[in-house]
Amino acid sequence: MSGLLLELVRALPVLTAFRRAGAQAETVRKLSERHRRTTLKTLRVAFSSAFVLELAATLSVALIAVVIGVRLVSGSLPLAIGLGVLILAPECYQPIRAVGAAFHASEDGVEAVRRVRGVLAEPVPAEGTRSAPCGSLVVTDLKVARRQGFAPDGESFSVRRGQTVWLRAPSGGGKSTTLATLLGFVPSYGGSVLVGDVPLAEADLARWRAAVAWVPQNPVFSGGTVRAELAVADPGVSPDELAAPGDGASAGEAFIPRSGASPGLGGGVDEALSPRIDTDADTDEVLGELGLHGLADHPVDELSLGQRQRVAVARALLRVRSGAWLLLLDEPTAHLDQVNARRVLDAVDRAVANGAAAVIAAHERSTAVAVVDEKPLPAGKSPVDESVRQRPLPWRLLVDRRLLGGAALGALALLAGVALTATSGWLIAKASLQPPILTLTVAVVGVRAFGLGRAGLRYAERLMTHDAAFRTAGRLRVLLWNALVRRGPARTLDAGESQRRLVNDIDTVRDLLPRVVSPPIVVGLVAIGAVAIQTVVLPSAGLVLALAVLAGLAAPAVALRLERRATSALATGRRDVGAQVLGLFSSAAELLAYGAARVRRRALADTDTQLEAAARRQAFGAGAGDALITLVSGVAAVVCAMLAARAVAAGELAGVMAPLLALVPLALAEVLTLLPQAAAHGDTLRTARVRLAEVGITRDGSDFDPHVDNLMGGRAVDNPPPTRAGNGGSAVNGAVSADGTVSGEAVSSGRVSSGEAVSGEAASGGAVSSSRELASGRVVSGEVSSGRAAVSRQAMSSRRADAADREGSAGRGPGAPAVRVRGAELGWPGGPAVVKGVDLEVPVGGYVVVVGASGAGKSTLLAALLGFLAPRAGVVDAPAKVAWAPQEPMLVSTTVAENLRLADPRASADELRHVLDLAQLPDLDPSTVLGSAGAGLSDGQAQRVALARALLAAPSADLVLLDEPTSHLDEPTARALRTALRSELAGHTVLHVTHSVDEEVDADAVLEVRDGRVLRRAAPLVTG
């Protein structure tokens, strides 16, 4: 379930853009319900085992009481011994009951161990041990098996120090696979790779990777800030910390030597490999060379896609300065404008001139243009007010009748246990008088009934409580999903954090509801019943028991005091470990290539060590609380026994009732021990409630917290400028009140306005982290195969005509612009304005190209047109129906066909084939199953599948947004794509973001985003 929810969260922006996000709430509900039913089937078995052990324990105690009674009637057993045995019997069976209660809790751990052992049992490829000399690399006839043949298929090249080799091949031709083979990630099927005179298959991979600096096509970061991420290039450890045989470290866990000889890299200290990095100074110098001034301490996740690409290049260049000699760069300028592309290539040229070698996989080489400085981004702020952070999710969303019913059953089960103890005491006392055995029959039946009742009620209570908890978790997941959709991408958390809240936080609530909510109810009911029994029998004993209960209530405070919030620390630590593990696996390739996996694993181990200390404190606190309760109940039992003796001596109490008064406090001890555990987990549950409340969960989705849920822009605006509804799109008339709530009325369908939110599916948002350029999606290219295309064109043209009819009926007047922006100020929540004073009109059917430097705000403009951002000032009037091809493909783990149908669930097989042909994917089978995030396709292929998805939605869309559709494509494919797009999208309103000069040629207009402004060029820039 966790994996499926993560897929949904990753695809949330695309689902929102295609108006499919709201419908996925039913998918989340069905997924949660299936998980509930499957888990309850398992729990029934686990609870059945616990029921058998509980039944055996309680019936054994009941049987012992009956046997003692019979022996007392016959006179073969003294009363004192009988009472002693009766007091000790429950303690003897307590471990059995504990095993039954804990059995199901161990199932997850056992299953996890089984899966881990399965992974560890898989054969590990043999690793080489030879030292690979520096300076030259020769690849001959390299072949790697892929899904549809070999890619690469016979690649040959060589490179030496001071040389640069460019790998050119069509998209999907195996360029990235070639680099992966050189890094030892992918085995070759044929051919040879020689490093000096050593075959790569025989080389020590750890030492070989220490000589390589790699820039992947889609870099993944795990260091937090830019400076922390760049530290991966030079971990700064001594050579003796390199992984040695037998130390438990694999080839991927070695470190880069910081000083001295470089073991295995030629047998001595090589001048080109001797480290010469000066930490902060080199970091700042390299960042400056790449136009990243002032970003060293900025969070990587808040950078634009192009800026993150340059951070990856900076990491590789620092790696070269710390000793590497071979640069492997995979599309290093794919997301960059020509200014920054020139910066990157110049920096690589300087590294090569200083003795490095470079292998660059690319489609075309950018040309130099004048360099324009970019302004650094300031540190982002949290968009959630601190006062709001402390407001937890209301109990009304968590507690339902099933949970309360389960608590009532739990109280009845424990009352049955108290009654069993009391009845057994009376039975023994009565039997000691040696009455006729028939006078004890009712008591014997009662003992047996209470024994059966305790076990049966306990079983029913567990099932009902856990069923209630799983139902609550399912409801919360749907509510959280709806909240994420309503908040919009500008305020939605990043994919990993959203997934943790959908899974981890809700699972925390699910697991802790029975432990935190039920125990106080159970203890209260049982304590009232026990005190009432004592008071009826002997009022003074009832008072003593009441005081004992009040003293027992101090046990949770003692436990919390001694454990020093260890339980809350454990929950937080486990959540952090989960995040670290997810980051470790998502960035595994980079960490292995840079020899930093062991560093990150050591940090993870340190966190785990801290959790062990917290677990010991938790156990100590829990034990202290239980000890206090045992002491209090024991003292109460002794005092009640003394009071009973005096009352019997004074003739105020029948002798047969005296044992009951002493045994009830002992039975109550088991009940009171529920409280320390509930108190210990209270903070953890509250933290989870607060984290869920931050997202804006409400029962019906209509009453947002104004501080958290100012939908799209996420910002209350004081005295916002007036807005007006334009033709076609929608605007909101009204104002934002002082408390942040939105008033006003949506006009027609669409989005916008200054600081205001639009209701409805069109305003729903996706998962893009705040204060960050919207980096989403890939694009496609295409020619049409003539046969099946005719049928598809006819069907899509029919939908296009229907859309035109709907447009006319919607009230868009003739001649009205498709997009109108007036005085708009755009920016991400918590950050500064990215662009200001935007005035823009795009006529219906216009084809507009948007250009600008990396990080200038092009994707911010698209986010506003998509409705993901509300303007801070001014008006943005755009259509509601948009077809969007983002920078990242956002594909999910299903078939290609189902990924395409996110844009149009009704699309026929012919229509799917048609858009794939347009995207230059004639050989891609729509039934091909993709892995997570489109695994199984090259980046260029994944990009084209995402573009095909947008083309499928285009016939019924009023606006088509293309965000760098050719960034990963070779020139022939890109040229075919441009031709196909102009033909297929003729008559559509199109905004096309690009860095390519060639894509400006056929535009009706060119907009340049520069210095926080959107400027219109007089005429498209045409170059030879």
N, C-alpha and C positions, 0 to 999 in steps of 0.2 A: 504494500500500500504506500509506503514511504516513497518508493521510486516513482510510482504513478503520479502521486501528488506533486513531486518535484517536476515531473514532465509538464504537468498542467501549469505550474507556477512559471516555469521557463517560457511557456508559450502564451502567457497571459497578455502581453502587448499585442500579439498577432490576433488572438481570440477577440480582444477588445476592438481592434481596428476593423475586423470583419463582422463585428456585432454578434459574436458567438460566445462571449465570455459568460453572459447571464445564463445561457442554456447549460453551461458546464456545472452549474450548481446541482442539477439533478444527477450528473455523473458523480460528483463528490458525495451526494447523499447515497446513491446506490453503492458506491465503493465502501463507504462507511458501514452501510447496512450489511453488505456481504461480509465485511471484516467482523462485524458484531456477531453474526450468526455462526461464522466459522469458528471464532474464538469461543463462543459459548458452548459449541459442541465439544471442544477440547476441555473447557472448564467443567463440563458435566462429568467427564471421565475423571478429571483430577479431583473434583469435589466429591465424587463417589468414593474414591479411595480415602479421602479425608473423612467422609461420612462413616465408612467401615471402621476406621481406626477410632474415631470419636465414639461410635456405638459400642465398640469393644471395650473402650475405657470406661464409659459411663455404666454399661451393664455389668462390668466386672465390679465396680464400686457398689452397685446396687446388690449384686449377688453376694459380695462380701458382707454387706450389712445384713442381709437375710440370714446368711450362715451364722454370723455372730449372734443374731437374735435367737435362732434355733438352739445354738449351743448354750446361750444364757438361760433359755427356758428349761433345758435339760439339766442345768446346773453344772455343766462341765467346763465353764469358762467364767472367770471373774469379770465383773463389769469394767474395772479399770483397764484391763488388758483389751477388752472389746472396744472401749472408747479410743484407746491408743491406736489400735489397728485401723479403726474407722478414720481417724485423723490422718494417718500416714498413707492410707490407700490411694486417695486422689493424687498425692504427690508422686507416688510410684508410677501412676499412669499419665502424669503430666507430660513427660517426654513423648509418649505415643501421640497425645493430642497435638503437641507442637509439630511433630513430624507430619501429621495429617494436614495441619493448617499451612505449613510451609511447602508442601509437596508441589502445588501448582506454581508457586513462585519460582521454583528452580527450573521449570520447564524451559523458559526462554533461555536461561543460561546454558542448559544442557544442549539445546538446539544450536545455540551460537557456537559452542565448543565443537559440536559435530561438524558444522559448516567450515569452521576454521581448520579443523584437522583435514577436511577434504581438500581445502586449498593447499595446505602444507604438504599433502601427500602427492600433489601433482609433480611430475618430473621437472627438474630445473635444468635448462640447457647448460651444456658444458661451457666453462669459461676458459679463455686462453690465459697463458701465464707469461708470454714473452713480452719483452719491452719493445715498444714500437719507436724507432728513431724519428727524429723531427725533420721537417723540411720538405718532404715530398709526399704526394698522394697520387696513386695511379688506379683508375677504375677501368676495367676492360670487360666489355660485353655483359654488363650487369643486367640480370633478369630477376624480377620479383613477381610471384604469382598473386594476382588480384581476382576479384569476383568475376570479371569478364576477360580473362586472359592475363597477359603479362604487362605490367606497367611499373617501372620502365622495361622495355624490351630491347636489350642489346645496347644499353648506354655505355659509352666509353669516353673518358677524358682524363687529363692529368693536370696537376697544379703544383707549383713550387712556391717557395717564399718569394714575395714581391710580384706575384701573378694573381690575376683575377679571372675566373672562369664563369661564364654565364650559361646556365642551363635553360634552354628554351624548348618548350613543348606545349601542345595544346592543353587546355584544361582537362584534367584527368589523365594526363600522359605520364605521370609518375615522378614529377619533380620533387614533391614533398616526400614521397616514398624513398627516393634516392638518398635524400639527406637523412631520413630515418635509418636507412641501412648503414650509412656512414657512422651514425651514432651508436650502432649496435642494437637498435630497438626492433628492427625487422630483419629476419634472416633472408638471405638471397637464395634464389632458385638455381641460378647459374651465373657464370662469369667469375671475376675475381676483383678483390679490393686489396691493394698493397699499400702499406704505410712504410715508406722506405723499401726494405726488402722483406718485411714481415707481413704475411697475410693477416687481414683484420680478424679473421676467425680465430687466429692463434694469439692475438694480442690481449694483454691485460686491459679490459675495458675501462676499469677505474682510472688507470694511468693514461690511457688514450683519451678519455673524455676530459681529463685535466688539461689536455693540450688543445681543446676545441672550444670555441665560443659560438653559440647557436642562437639564432633569432627565428622562432617558429612563425608560421603564417598567422596564427591566432594565439598570441601569448596569453598565458594564464598566470596571474600573480597571487602570491600568498603572504607577502611581507607587510601589508598594511600601507605604509607610506612609501613614497618613491625612494627615499634614502634607504629604508629597510630592505626594499626589494633589490636595490643595486648592491647591497651588502652580500647578496647571494653570489655575486661575481668573484668575491674575494673573502671567504669565510675567515681568513686570518688565523690559521692554525699552523703548527709546526709540521715539518715533513714526517716526523715519527708518528703523527696521528693519521697518516694515510692508512687505509684499511690494509691489514696484514693478514696472511692466511691463518685461519683458526681463531680470529677474534670475533667471529660472528657477523662481520659486516660483509655485505655482498658488493659486487662491483659498482653498483649504483650508489653506494654509501660512502665513497671515499671523499676526501677533502682535497682542495687545491693547496699545494705547498705555498706558504707565504714567503719563506726565505730559505737560503741555502740551496743544496742540490735538489734537483727534481728527479726523484727516483723513477726509473723506468722510462725517462724521456731522453734517451740518448746516452745514458750512463754517466752523466756529469752535469756540471752547471753550464747550460747553454746561454750565450749572451741574449738571444732573442727570447728565451724562456725565463730569464731571471726576473723575479717580481720587481716592479718599480712603481707600485701604486701608493699614492699618498692620501688614502682615505678621503676625507672631506674635500680637500683641494682638488683631487682628480675627479671626484664626483661632480663638483660644481663646474669644473672646466668642461667635462664631457656634456653635461646638461646644457651648458651655454652654447657649445658647438651645435647642438641639435635644436636650439630655439626653445629650451625648456627652462628659461631663467626663473628662479624663484619658486620652483615647484618641488624642491627636494623634500620638503616636509609636508607635502600635500598628500592626502589619501589617494592611492592609485585608482580606486573604484570611482572617484569623482572626476576623473579625467575623461576627455573625449577619446573616441576610438583611435584617432590619429595620434593623439598625445601618448596613449598607452603603447602604441606601436613604436614610437620613438624612445619610450622608456626601455622597451625590450632591446632596441639597438644600443642604447647607452649601456645597458647591462653587459652586452656582448663586447663592446669596446673596452669597458673596464676589465673584463675578463682577459682581453688581449694584453692590457697593461700589467695584469698580475701574472702573466706567464704563458697564456695560450698563443699558438701560432697559426691556427686554422680557423677562419671565420666561415660559418655556414649560415647563409641568410635566405629565408624563404619568403619571397614577396615583401621585402622590407619597406617598399614605398606604396603598397597596394591602397592604403587608406589616406594617402598624403597628397596635399596640393603640391604643385610643382616647386614652390619655394622650399617647403620642408623636405620634399623628395631630394632636391639638390643638396640640402644640408646633410642628409643622411649619406648620400653617395659620396660627397666630398669627405665626410668623416671616415668612410670606409676606405676611400683612396689614400687618405693620410696613413691609416693603419697599415695598408699594404705597402706603402712607400717606406714604412719603418720596419719592414721585415715580415709582416704577416702574409698569409695566403688567404684568398677569398673565393668561395664558391657561392654564386648567387643564382637562385631559382627565380626567374621573373619572366614576364611576357614582353615587356618593352622597357627601354631605358629612358628615364625622364630627362628632359633638357633643363638647363639652368635658366632661371629668370631672376629678376631683382628680388633681394631678400627683404621682407617686411617683418619687422619685429612684432611679436605677439605679447599681449599683456598677460601676466601670470594670473592664475585664479587664486582668490583668497581662500583661506580655510573655510570650509562649510560649517554651517550650524545645524544643530538638530532641529527639525521642524516641529517637534513635539514640546510643548511647554512643560517645564518641570512640575508645575502644580498638577498638570493633567496626568503626568506619569504615575503619581501616587494614588490615583483613583482606580481601584480594582473593578473588575467585572462584577456586576450586581449578582447577589445570590439567587435572585429570581430566575436567572438564566441557567443556574446550575442544579438547583434542588427541585425535584418533582415528587409526585406521589409515590412512585416506585421506590425512590431512595428512602423516603420517610417510611414506607411500608416495610422495606428491608430493615431499617433501624428498629421498627416495632417488633419484627420477628426476632431480631437479635436480642432485644430486651427480653422477650418471652423465653428464648433459649436459655439465657443466663438466669432468669427467674426460675426456670425449671431446674437448673443446677442448684440454685440456693434451696429450692423446695426439696430436692433430692437429699441434700445434706441435712436439712432440718428434719425431714421425715425419717431419715436413717437414724438420727440421734434419738428421736422420740421412740422409734422402734426398739432400739437397744435398751433404752432406759425402761421401757415398758416390759420388755422381755426379761430384764433382770429381776422383776418381781415374780417371775415364773407363773404367768397366768395361763389359762387354756390357750393352746396354739391358735384356735379359731379366732380368738379376739385380736390376733395380729394380722389376720388375712387382709383386711382393708389396707393396712400400712404396707404390707408386702406388695399388694397390687399397685399402690401409689408409688412406691419406690421404683418398681419396674416401669410404670407409666412415665414418671418424670425422667428416667434414664432414656427411654425411647424418644420422649418428646424433646429432650435437649439435643440429641443427635439429629433428629429429623428437622426440627426448627432451625438448627444451625445450618444444615444443608440448604434449606429453602431460603434462609436469609442471605447466604453467600450468592446463590443464583440470582435472586431478585436484586440485590445491591449491585452486583457486577453488571447485570442487564441494564439497570438504570444508569450506571456510569458510562457504559458503552453507548447507550442511546443519547445521553447528554453530550458525549464526545462527537457523535455524528451530527447532532444539531449544531454544535459549536463550529464544526468544520464548514458546514454550509453557510452559517452566519459569517464566519471569517472570510470565506471565499467571496461572498457577496460584498463584504466590507472592502476587501482588496479591489474588487471590481469597481465599486462606487468611488473609492478614493482617487483612482486614476494613477497613471504611471508616475506623475510628478511627485506623488506622496507615497506611492507603494514602496515597500521595502525591497531590497535586492532579492534575487531568486532564492539564495541560500537562507537568508533570514526569514523570508515568507514561508519557505518549506519547513524551517524549524518551528515556526509558530503553528503551521497547519498540522504538524506531526508531533514534535517534542512537547511544546507547551500544552497542547490539547491532551496529549497522552499523560502529561503530568497531572492535569486536572482530573482526567479519568481515573488514574491510579490512586490519587490522594483523596478524592471525594469519600470513598468508603472509610478511609483511615482518619479523616479529619472531621467530617460532618456527622457520621453515624455514631462514633464513640461517645460524645457528650450526651446525645439523646439516649443512648443505651444506658450509660452510667446513671443519668438522672432518673430514668424510669425504674431501674433495678434498685438504686439506692433508696428511692421513695418506698418501694415495695418492702425492702428489707427492714428499713427503719419502722415502717408501719407494723410489720410482724413483731419486731422486738417490743415496740411500744404497747401493742395489745397484750403481749404476754407479761411484760414487766416494764412499766414506764421509765424507770431509771435506767434500765438496760437500753431502751430506745434512745434516751438522751445521750448515753455514752457512745452508741453506734453513730448517731448523728454527728457528734463531735469528731469521731474517728473519720467519718466521711469528709468533713470539712478539713481536717488535718491532712487527709490523703490528697485533697485538691492542691496542696502545696507541692506535691511531688513533681508535677509538670514544671513548675518554676525552678525547683532544684535541678531537674534534669537539664533545662535550658541554660541555667547558670553554669553548670559544670561542663556542658558540651560546647559552650561558647559559639552558638549558632552553627555548629558543625553540620547539621542536617541541611540547612539552607546553603551552606558552602558546598556541600556535596552535590546538591541539585544544580547549582550554578556551575560548579566544576565539570560535572558530567555534560552539561549543555555545551560548555566551552570545548571539552574534549571532542564531542560530536562535531562541532564546527571545525576544529583543527584537523580531525580525521578527514572530513569532507574536503577541506582545502588541500590536505596532503595528497589525496588521491586525484583531485582535479588538476593539480599542478605537478603531478608525479613526473611527467616527461622532463619539464624544465629542471626540477630538483635533481633528477638523476643525471641529466646532462651537465649540470653545474656542480655536481658532487656535493650538494647541500642536503640530500635526503636524510643523512645521518644527523645533521645539525637539527633539522626540524623534528626528527624522531626523538632526539635527546630532549628537546623542549617539551614534546608530548609526554615523555617518560617523567620529566620533572613535575609536570602537572599531575600525572597519575600518582607520583610519590606524595604530593601535597594532599591528594584525595585520600590516600591511605591514612595519613595522619588525622584527617578530618573524620574518617570512618572510626578510627580508634577513639577519638573524643566523643563521637556520637554514641558508641557502645558504652563508654564509661558513664556518660550522662544518663543513658537509658537504664543502665544497671543501678545507678544511684537512685533514680526515681523508683524503680521496682523495690529496691532495698527499703526505702522509706515507707512505701506502702505496706510491705511485709511487716516492718516493725510496728507501724500504727495498727494494723489489723491484729497482730499478735497481742499487743498491749490491750486493745479493745476486747479481745477474747478473754484474756486473763481477768480484766476488770469486770466484764459481764459475768464470768464464772463466779467471781467473788460475790457480786451482787445477788446472783441466783442462789448461792449457798446461804447467804443471810436471809433471803426471802423464804427459802424452804425451811430454814431453822425457825423463822418467825411465823410459819404457817401461812404466809402470804402467797406461796407458789407451790404448786404440785411438783413433787420430785421428778416426775417423768418429763417435765418441761425444762428442767435445768440444763441438760445437754444441748438443747436447741439453742438457748441463749449464747452458749459458748461457741457453737459451731457456725452460726450464721456470720459473725464477723470474719471468720477464716474463709468462708465461701465468698464473701464480698471482696476479698483481696484480689481475686482473679479479675473481677469486674473493674476495679480501680486501676489496674495496670494498663488499661486501654488509654488512659488519659495522657501519660507522658509521651507516648508515640504520637497521639493526635496533636499535642502542643508542639512537638519537635518538627512535624511536617507542616504546621500552620503557615510559617513564613514562606516555605517553598510554594505552597498552594497560592498564597497571596501574590507572590512574585509572578507566577504564571497568569493569575487573573489580571494583574496590572499590565503585563505584556500584551495580553489579548485585548484589554480595554483600550490600549494605545492605538490599536488599529481601527477602533470605532465600531465594535460589534454591538448591534442592537437587536431586539427581538424581531421587529418587522422591517428594519432598515429605513424607517421614516424619521426617527428622532435622533439625529447625530448629536454627539457632543460638539458644540460649536467650536471649541478650541482645536479639536482633533479632526473634525470631519467637514471642513470647508472644502467641498469635494475636489475640484480639479486643481485649482491653484493652491489650495491648502493655506490660504492667507486671508486674514480679514483686512479689508481696505477701509481706511478712514476717508469719508467723503469721496467715494469714487466718482470719476467723471461720468456723465450720463452716457448711456449707450442706446443704440437704436437697432432694430431688426432690419437687416437687409433682405433683399429679394433672395428667395431660395434657401439659404442657410438659415440658421436660427440664431437669434440673440435673446438675451434675457432683459426684460425691462424691470427695473426695480432697484433695490439698493441692498447693501450689506449692513445690517444693524450693528450697533456698538458691541453686542455680545458675539458677533461673528456669524449669526444665523443669516440665511439667505431668504429674502422676500422678493416677490416678483412673480411674473408669469412667463412661461416659455412660449415663444411665438413660433409656430410651425415646428419644423424638426431640424435639429442640428446642434449647434453649440455656441458658446462664447461669452464675451464681455469682460469688463474689467473687474477682476476679483470676484466674479459671480459664478455660480455653478448652474449647470443645466441638468435637469432630471431626465431620466429615461436611459435606454440602452445606449443611445448615442453618446452619452456623457460618461459612460463607464470607462474605467481606466485599467491599465495593465501593470506589469511589474517591471518598472525601470527605476533604479535607485535615484533618489533626489540629488540635486546639485551636480548633475552630470549630463553630458551630452547624450541624447538618445541614440544608442548604437544598436541597431537591430537589423538583421536581415541580410539576405544576399539576393542577387539578381540573376537574370537569365538571358539567353540570346536565342535567336531562332530563325529558321527557315521553315517553310511549310511543305510537307510532302503532299503532293497533289491529290492523291486518292481520297483518303479519309478526311482530309481537311475540308472538302466541300460540304460534307454532312455537318461537321462541327461548326463551320462558319454559318451555315443556315440556322442551326439551333441557337448559336450565340447571337446572331443578328436578330432573331425573333425576340430574345430576352432584351436586346438593346432597344428594340422598338417599344416593348412593354415599358421599359424604364423611361423612355422619352415621353410616353403617354402619361406615366405617373408624375414625371417632372412638370408637364404642362398643367396637370390637375392640382399640383401642389402650390401653384401660384407664382412660379418664377416667370416674371414678365419678359417679353422679347427685348433683347439688347442688354439685359441686366448682366453684370459681371458674375462669373461663377465664384470668384473669391474676391473679397473686399476686406482690406485691413486699413484702419484709420488710427493714426497716432498711437499705435500699440507699443507697449513696453513689456518685453518678455524676459523671463528668468526662471530658474528653478528654485523651489522652496528652500529657504535657508541660505541662499547665495545672492550675489548681486545681479542686477539686470544684465542680460547678455546682449540684447539688442534693444534700441530705443527709437522712438519716433518712426515706427515702420508705417509707411503709407504705400498701399499696394492694391492694384486691381488687375485681375486676370480674367479676360473675356472667356465666354464659353467657347470651347474648342481651341483655346490657346495652348501653345507648347512653350513653356518657360523653363530655361535652364538657370540653376542657382549655383554660383561658384563662390569660392572664398577659401581662406587659409584654414588649416586644421584647427579646430577649436574656436572658429570665429562665430559660430552660432547657426550654421545652416540646419543642422538637425533640430535645434531648438525651434526654429521657424516651422519645420515640418510637424514638430510635436504640438505646436499651437494649432495648426491647421487640422491635425488629427483630433483635436479636442483633449489631448493629454495635459495641456497647460492652459489655464485661463490667463488672459493678459492682466498685468498689474494696472494698466491704464489703457484707455482707448478701446477699440472694437476689433474683433476678429470675426468675420462673417464667412463661414465656409459650409459647404454641403455636408449633410449627415452621412451620405453613402460614399465611402472612400475605398479605393483599392490601393494597398500599400505594399511596396517591396522594400523592406528595411535593410540595413547594412549587414546584419547577422541573420542567418536563415530561420532560426527558431523552429527547427523541425523537431517532431516528437517521435517516440519509439513506436512506430506503427508502419503501415505500408506507405509507399509514395502516394498512392491514390487517396488514402485517408488524410494525408497531410495536405493534399491539394483541395480536398473537399471541406477543409476548414473555411475556405473562401466561398464555397457554394455546395452545400450538402446534397443538392439535387443534380449535380453535374453527372452527365452520362459518361460512359467509357469513351465514346468518340470525342467528347469535349476534353476529357483528360488527355487523350492522345494528341489532340490538336495543340493544346497549350504546351505540352512537352516538346512537340516538334518545333513550335515557335521558339522555345527556349534552347534549341539545338541539342536536344536530348532524345534523338530518334531511337536510340538503342536501349533506353532505360525502360524497364518493364514496370508499369504502375503497381504491380503486385509485389514488387521488391520490398522486403521488410528492412527498415532502417533501425540502427541502434540509437542509443541516447544521443540527442543533439545532432542527429543525422549521421551517426557513425556508419561507415561503409561507403560513403561517398567522399570524393575529394572536395576541397573547399569550393572550387569552381562549379562542380556539379551540384553541391548543396545550394549554392548561390542561385543557380539557374532553376532549381526546383522551387525556391522561394519566389522567384520572378514569375514562374509558371502559375503559382498560386495567385499572385496579384493579377495576372492576365485573365485568369478564370473569373475573377470578380469584376474585371473592368467593364464588361458589357452593361451591367446594372449599376455601375458606380457613376457618380457625378464628378468625381475628382480622382485622378490617379497620381500618386506620390511615389517617385522612384528615388531611392537614396543610394547613390553610387552603384548602379546596376552592373557596371563592367569592371569593378575594381580588381577582380581575381581572374579576368578572362584574357586569353591571348588575343592578339590583334585581329586575326581572321574571324574568330568567333565573335569578338566585340563588334566588328564591322557588320557581320551578318545580323547580330542582335539589333544594332541601331537601325538597320534597314527594316527588320521585322517590326520593331516597335513603332516606327513612323507609319508603317502601313497599317498595322493592327489597331493603333490608337488614334488613327485619323478621325478628327471630329470630337475627340475627348479632350477635356481640360487636363493638362499634364504639368506637373512641377517636377523637374528632373535635377537632382543634386549630383554634381560631378566635379572631379578634378581634371578631367580630360578635355583638352582643347578641341579635339575632334568632335566631341559631342555638343559643342556650342554652335557648330556650323549651321545646322538646319533649324535652330531655335527661332521662334517668333520674337523672343526677347531674352536678354541675359541679365540676371540680377547678381550683383556681387555683394556679399556680406563682408564688411570691413570696418574695423574700428567701432563696433557696436551699432553700425548703420546698415540698412539694406539699400544699396544704390543701383540705379538702372543704367546700364551701358547704352550708349546711343545706338550701337549696332553690334551684332555678334562679332566676336574676335575670330578672324579667319587667318590661319597660318598655312604655309605651304607644307 
